Amino acid sequence: MGSLSIGSPVRAQSWADIGDYSSLLRQAGTQTLVAKDCPSGLLGAFHAGRNALLLCSNNLQDDPAQVWTVLAHESAHVMQHCQQGPLLPDHQIGSALAQIEKQSMSSFQELRLYHQSQRRDEIEARLVQGLPMAEVKALFRGFCGNRLKRGAPKSTPAEGLGDG
């Protein structure tokens, strides 16, 4: 299992970083979709039933740092889906809230917009979006590692011969 810790934010530095992480998500069976027609203000979403993460290009700046923040946030919801529950133990929610408030007052205040039933998931997602990229990747491997597809098995020359 992964565990969340507090770190100084290190955002994606390039589109290649975002591509690498999207590839990791795909290896775990999660599609990364880009929509150009999202409702105003929606930056991204995760649909558990379809195991699909959505990025809203019509509402995102052409900036890898912003796209990474949304990707990391939504991938926290993927991790919750893999975990089939919360990422943090109950006793750490208070310190997670304090960390979010310290990192971003606006992000902290946005939590009030969510229904109580969604608030914990959103607290965890906001904590993840503020973590260094290497930590987000490590958390994803920890929470969703059992879903990561190993490389395709190597075929022997005989297996390559078939009815065609």
Backbone torsions as a table, in degrees:
resi	resn	phi	psi	omega
1	MET	NA	145.2	174.2
2	GLY	-83.8	163.6	173.5
3	SER	-137.2	144.0	-179.1
4	LEU	-84.4	138.3	174.3
5	SER	-136.8	165.6	-177.8
6	ILE	-90.0	132.0	178.3
7	GLY	-144.3	169.6	176.7
8	SER	-83.3	137.2	-174.4
9	PRO	-63.5	134.7	171.3
10	VAL	-128.3	110.0	-175.9
11	ARG	-82.9	164.2	173.8
12	ALA	-59.5	136.7	-178.0
13	GLN	-94.0	-15.7	-174.2
14	SER	-155.2	166.7	175.1
15	TRP	-65.9	-27.7	178.2
16	ALA	-62.8	-40.2	177.3
17	ASP	-58.6	-43.6	-178.8
18	ILE	-66.7	-41.2	177.0
19	GLY	-62.0	-41.3	178.6
20	ASP	-61.6	-43.6	-178.4
21	TYR	-70.3	-38.5	177.0
22	SER	-60.8	-37.2	177.6
23	SER	-63.8	-40.8	177.0
24	LEU	-61.7	-42.7	177.8
25	LEU	-60.7	-44.3	179.8
26	ARG	-61.5	-38.0	179.1
27	GLN	-61.5	-25.7	179.2
28	ALA	-92.9	6.4	176.9
29	GLY	89.0	7.1	179.9
30	THR	-97.1	121.3	176.5
31	GLN	-76.1	143.6	170.6
32	THR	-111.6	114.8	-177.5
33	LEU	-110.4	148.5	176.5
34	VAL	-118.0	126.0	178.9
35	ALA	-113.7	145.0	178.9
36	LYS	-108.1	7.4	-174.7
37	ASP	-134.5	35.9	178.8
38	CYS	-72.4	155.7	173.8
39	PRO	-60.5	149.4	-180.0
40	SER	-53.3	133.0	176.9
41	GLY	91.9	-18.9	179.4
42	LEU	-82.9	121.5	-178.2
43	LEU	-97.5	-29.3	-178.5
44	GLY	-172.6	170.1	179.4
45	ALA	-161.3	161.2	173.1
46	PHE	-125.7	128.9	177.6
47	HIS	-108.6	105.9	-174.9
48	ALA	-64.1	-40.3	-177.4
49	GLY	-60.3	-35.9	179.2
50	ARG	-96.9	-5.1	-175.2
51	ASN	49.5	52.3	-176.7
52	ALA	-130.2	133.6	177.0
53	LEU	-104.4	130.5	-176.2
54	LEU	-112.5	131.8	171.7
55	LEU	-112.2	133.0	-175.7
56	CYS	-98.4	93.4	-174.9
57	SER	-64.9	-26.7	-179.7
58	ASN	-72.3	-15.0	-179.8
59	ASN	-114.1	-4.1	-179.8
60	LEU	-101.2	145.0	173.8
61	GLN	-75.0	158.8	177.0
62	ASP	-81.0	66.8	-171.7
63	ASP	-141.2	115.3	-177.9
64	PRO	-58.7	-29.9	179.9
65	ALA	-65.1	-43.4	179.8
66	GLN	-69.7	-43.2	180.0
67	VAL	-62.2	-41.0	178.4
68	TRP	-60.6	-43.7	-179.2
69	THR	-57.9	-45.4	-179.8
70	VAL	-67.8	-42.1	178.6
71	LEU	-61.7	-45.4	178.9
72	ALA	-63.3	-43.3	179.4
73	HIS	-59.1	-52.5	-177.4
74	GLU	-67.3	-32.0	178.6
75	SER	-69.3	-23.1	173.1
76	ALA	-62.4	-38.0	176.9
77	HIS	-67.4	-33.3	174.0
78	VAL	-62.6	-44.5	179.5
79	MET	-61.6	-41.2	177.2
80	GLN	-61.2	-37.7	178.2
81	HIS	-65.3	-45.2	177.5
82	CYS	-61.2	-41.9	-177.0
83	GLN	-75.6	-18.8	-173.4
84	GLN	55.4	42.3	179.2
85	GLY	162.7	-168.9	-176.5
86	PRO	-68.5	156.3	178.7
87	LEU	-88.6	-30.7	-176.6
88	LEU	-104.1	144.8	170.5
89	PRO	-68.5	153.6	-176.3
90	ASP	-50.8	-41.3	-174.1
91	HIS	-69.2	-9.3	-179.5
92	GLN	-99.5	-3.2	-177.1
93	ILE	-64.1	-40.5	179.5
94	GLY	-60.5	-45.5	-179.6
95	SER	-71.1	-30.4	175.8
96	ALA	-64.5	-43.6	177.7
97	LEU	-60.9	-42.9	179.5
98	ALA	-62.7	-39.5	179.2
99	GLN	-65.9	-42.2	179.0
100	ILE	-63.2	-42.3	179.5
101	GLU	-61.7	-39.0	179.6
102	LYS	-68.5	-40.3	-177.5
103	GLN	-73.4	-41.7	-173.7
104	SER	-157.0	107.3	179.4
105	MET	-62.3	-37.5	-178.7
106	SER	-66.3	-41.3	177.8
107	SER	-63.0	-40.1	178.6
108	PHE	-63.1	-45.1	-178.0
109	GLN	-68.6	-31.8	178.5
110	GLU	-61.6	-24.8	-179.1
111	LEU	-59.6	-28.1	179.6
112	ARG	-67.8	-18.4	-178.6
113	LEU	-76.0	-15.1	-177.0
114	TYR	-92.5	147.7	174.3
115	HIS	-63.0	149.5	-178.4
116	GLN	-52.0	-35.5	-177.8
117	SER	-67.6	-19.8	-178.9
118	GLN	-103.0	-10.7	-168.9
119	ARG	-62.1	-42.8	-177.9
120	ARG	-62.5	-45.0	178.3
121	ASP	-58.4	-40.1	-179.0
122	GLU	-70.9	-35.4	175.7
123	ILE	-60.0	-47.9	-179.6
124	GLU	-63.3	-41.6	-179.3
125	ALA	-64.8	-39.0	178.8
126	ARG	-69.4	-33.1	175.6
127	LEU	-66.1	-45.2	-179.7
128	VAL	-62.9	-41.4	-176.8
129	GLN	-64.6	-18.1	178.8
130	GLY	-95.1	0.2	-178.3
131	LEU	-85.8	156.0	174.0
132	PRO	-59.6	148.1	-176.1
133	MET	-55.7	-41.5	-179.6
134	ALA	-61.4	-36.4	178.6
135	GLU	-69.8	-39.2	178.7
136	VAL	-62.1	-44.1	178.4
137	LYS	-61.7	-43.5	-179.6
138	ALA	-64.6	-40.6	177.4
139	LEU	-62.8	-43.9	-179.7
140	PHE	-60.0	-44.9	178.9
141	ARG	-63.2	-35.7	179.8
142	GLY	-69.2	-44.1	-176.8
143	PHE	-84.4	-30.1	-174.2
144	CYS	-118.9	9.0	-175.2
145	GLY	-57.7	-31.5	-179.8
146	ASN	-69.8	-14.0	178.1
147	ARG	-95.5	-12.0	-178.0
148	LEU	-66.8	127.8	179.9
149	LYS	-79.8	129.4	175.1
150	ARG	-73.7	162.4	179.1
151	GLY	-53.8	151.9	179.3
152	ALA	-58.7	139.7	-179.1
153	PRO	-61.6	142.4	179.1
154	LYS	-72.4	135.0	178.4
155	SER	-95.1	147.7	175.4
156	THR	-84.0	160.6	-179.4
157	PRO	-53.7	-36.5	-178.4
158	ALA	-64.8	-38.0	-179.8
159	GLU	-67.0	-25.9	-179.7
160	GLY	-72.2	-17.1	179.4
161	LEU	-91.9	126.8	-178.9
162	GLY	-152.5	-167.8	-179.4
163	ASP	-73.5	-16.5	174.6
164	GLY	69.3	NA	NA
